[in-house]
Amino acid sequence: MKKTVKTLFILALGIMLIPCLVFLRDSLPALSDKPLPDKIKIYQTESKNIRTLSRKDYLLYSTLASISMDLSDETIKAQMILQNTYIAREIQSRDPSLGGADISDDETVYQKVFTKDEASNIYDDLNEIMNRIKPLADEVYDTILTYDSSPVAVAYFERSFGSTESAKDIWGEDIRYLSSVKCSTDSEQEPSKTEISKDQFKKSIENYFDIILSDDYTDWITVTKESENGTPLKISLDGQKEVLASELYMLLSLPSQHFTVTAKNDTFTFSSLGSGHLVGFCQSYAEKLASDGKNCYEILKYFYKGCEIESIE
């Protein structure tokens, strides 16, 4: 169906790099009568032009950039509802510096939305895929996920280590519906190994955190706080500075924040389980729930506790 390795790498990277600030905004008002326009406008940071998409095309091309098309219809529909929810939330807190646009193509701040050319480069059979997912988009076109009648803060990732983590643990924000839930089948995986030389690690850490590390590299990294599930939350750097583990995971481009580390033979070896920031909608376990007969609404309510499905017609 698609260029599997390339696609999974790009999707996983995009999901991993979405910063917590995308999700964690001030509380929003309840939905207006018409919270979503027919057109979605995306500010282009390089050209300073505005790209305009129909909301249907936004839904399709943002979903293509967010989840593997090898997954089931119910899992993809759940992702589409999150894409609708995301843009509803962004419109309600629109940044005035975007000149009237709803979001921008700055992927450090906003979710990725493929262009047709980008999607064609990733998917060999884009027309076939579109024929499959257009009816799915029609089914959930006017559906969003809410908490206290406001669009939820959308967080999703590719694969857990056996559980999701709470927003409070990972980002320090106590968002009631972004709590930890079990993803039992995700525990059945081999860790991913990331090796980083002592010199490369030293350069990255010193430049980013503005410290000078000692000569004994075995003391450079110590986990000082973990979640109840064993995910590192805080890291001591050489006993000099305590930092968030989320910062380190992003800086070193680790697959997941759920890692262990060893220092040996002038090399740091990180063993990671899962893929992504570990908060919210876990796509791999959503697929397990879909295979068990859960529909997209039931799947979302499993990950987003206390939230409701609403129509915005």
N, C-alpha and C positions, 0 to 999 in steps of 0.2 A: 504493500500500500504506500509506503513512504520510505524515505532514506532514514532508516531506523536509528542508527548510531548518531548521525548528525542531528536529527530532530530531537532525540531525547537529550542530547547535550545542550542544545540551544534552549529548549523548554526548561530543563532543570536549572540552567544558569540564570535564565530570566526570572524564574520563581525565587531562586536563592538570593538574587541581588535586590529584590524589592525591599526597601528599607521599612523599618517599623513605623516611620513617620507617615508613610502612605496610609496606614490603617488608623493610627491613633490621633484622631482629631477631637476637638471639643464636641460635646453632645449636640445633636442636631434637633431641629423642630420636627414635629410629626409631619407626615407626608401631606403635601398640598394636593389639591384635586387633580392636578396634572403635573407630576414631578419630572416627567421625561418628555423632551421635545421629539419631534419627528427626525430632526437632524442632530448629529453630534459633531462638534467642531474641535479639531486638534491643532494646537499651535505648533508650527515647525520651527524649532529653535535655530536652525542653521539659515534657512531662507527667510525666516520671519513672516512666512505666509501662514494661512489657515487652511488646513485640509478638512473638507466637509464630507461626512459620510451619512447615509441614511442610518437610522438606528438599527435596522436589520443588518446592514453591512458591518456596522460597528460590532454588533453582537457576534456575527460570524467571524470576523477577522481578529477580534480580541480573544475569542475562544480558541481559534487555531493557534494563537500565540501562547496559550495558557495550559493546554492539556493535550496529551497524546490522542490521536484519532484512532488508535488501536483499542481504546477502551469502549465500554458498552454505551448504548444510547442513554440509559438512565444516569450513568456517571457524567456523561457529556452534558446532559440537560441540567444536572445539578450545577455543573461549572457555568453553564449559560446563565442560570439564575443568579449566580454570584457576580457574573459580569454585568448583568442588568443592575444589580444592587450597588455595585461599585460605582457605576456612572451616575446613578441616582444620588448617591452620597456626595460624589464630587460636584455635581451640579448645585446641590444645596449649600456647598461650602466653596463655591467657585473662586479662584484666585483672580482678583481684578487686574493683575499684571499681565494676564494672558490676552488682553485686548478683546474680550468677548468670547474667547474659546473656552471650552469646558475642561479640557486637559491639555497637556503638551506631550511631545515625543521625547521628553527628558526621562529616560528610563530609571534614573536614580530617584525620581519623585513619583512618576506615574506608571501604570501598567502598560506593557507593550501592546500595540495594535499593529498587526502585520499590514503592509501594503499588499496588493495583489501580486506584485513581482516577488516580494519576500516570501509570500506563501508558496508561490510557484517554485521557488528555489529550494524550498524545504520538502514540499510534497510533490512526488512525481505525477500523481493522478489527482490533481486538485479538482478538476471538474467532477470526478466521481465522488470525491469526498464532499464537495458542496451539495451534490444531489442527495447525499445521505443526510447531511446536517441541517439543510434548510428547513425540512419539515419539523425537525427537532426544535429549531429556533421558533417556528410558528407556534408550537405547543406551549412554550414558556415565554413568549414575546412580552407579555404584560405582567410577568411574575417577578417579585423581588422578595428578599428575606428581611424581616424587620424585628426589632426589639423595642418594646414600648412605642410602637407605631412609627419608628424611625428606621431608615436603612442601616443595616449593621455595618460595622467595620470589617471589610472583607480581607480575610487572611486564608491562604491555601498553600499547599506544598505537595511535593510529589510522593514521598514515602516516609513513614515513621520508623521507629526502632522497636515498636511494640506498643507505643502510646503516643498521643499528642502531648504537647506541653501547654501550660497556661500562658496567656499574655502577661500575667503578673510576674511569672518567673523569668520569662525570656526578655521582656521589654520593660518590666517594672510598672506596667499599667494594669490595674485590676479591672478588667472588662468581664463582667459576669458570664457572658455567653461564650467567651473564649477560654474555657477551662480544659483541664486534661481529661482525655477519654482513652479507653483501651482500644488498641488495634492489634489484636492477638496474633493474626497471621503474619504481620509485618516483622515479628521477632524471628521469623524463620529465614534468616539471611546471613551471608558472610560479610564481615566488615570490609570496608573499602580502605585501602592503605594509601596514605599520602606521605611521601618522603621529602623532607626539606633539609638541605645542608645547613650545617651550623652557621656558615658565613652568610648564606641567603637569609636565614632566620634572623640573625643579628642585624643585618642591614634593614630588613623590613620593620623589625620591632623598634630599633633606635630611631629610624626616620619618622615613623608614625607616632610613637609615644614620647618622643623627645627625651630619651634616657640613654645612659651609657651602661651597657651590660658588663658584668665582671668577666674574668678569665675562665671561670668554671661554668661551662655551658650546661652542665647537669642541674644547676640551680636556677636556670633561667625561667622555667615555667612550672608552677605549682597550682593545682586546682584547690581553691580555698572554700568554695561553696558549690554545692550540687542541689539539683531539684530532688524531690522525693523519688523520681524515676531514674536518678543517676546522671542526669545531664549537667555538665559543668555550667555554672552560672557566673562565677567570678574566678579570676586568675591572678596570681601574684607573679609579677615579672621580676625575677632576681631578688625578691624581697624588697624591692624599691617602690613598686607601684602596683596597686590592685586595679584591674580593669575588668570590664564585662567580657565574659566568654563570647558573647555575640559579636563584639568588636574583633576579637582574634579570629573567629571562624570566618568572618567576612574578609578580613585583611589577608588571610592565608588561602582563601578560596577553598576551604574544606567542604566536602559534600554536605556535612551536617554538623550542627552544634553538639550532637551527642557523640563524644569522642573520648578516647584515652590516648595518652602520649608517652612515648619512651624516648630517652636520649642516649644514644650509643654510637660509637664509631664516627663521631663528628656529624651525626645525622639525627634529626628528629623524625620519628615515625608516628603519624597520627592514624589511629584505627577508628573509622567513623561508621556509625549505623544510621541508616535513613538518608534522606536527601531533601534539603530545604531547611527552613527556619523552625519547623515542627509545630507551628501554631495554627489551629483552625481546621480547615477542610483537608483531609489527607486523601489524595486521589487514589492511591493504591488500595487503601482499606475501603474506600467508597466502592471500588470495583468488587471487592469481596461482598459487601452488603448488597450490591446489585445482583450478584450471582446467587445470593440467598433469597432473591425475590423482592427486595426492598425497592420502592420507587424513588424518584429523585427527591421528592418532598421528605420522605422518611429518612433518606440518607442525610440530607442537610440538617434535619432536626437532631440527628445523632451527634453531629459535630458541634452544632450551634445550640446549646442547651437553652430552653426557654424562649426560643425565637419562633416567629410565626411566618407563614407563607401568605403574602398579600397580592392581590391583583391591583394593577394601576391603570386599568382601562378608564 
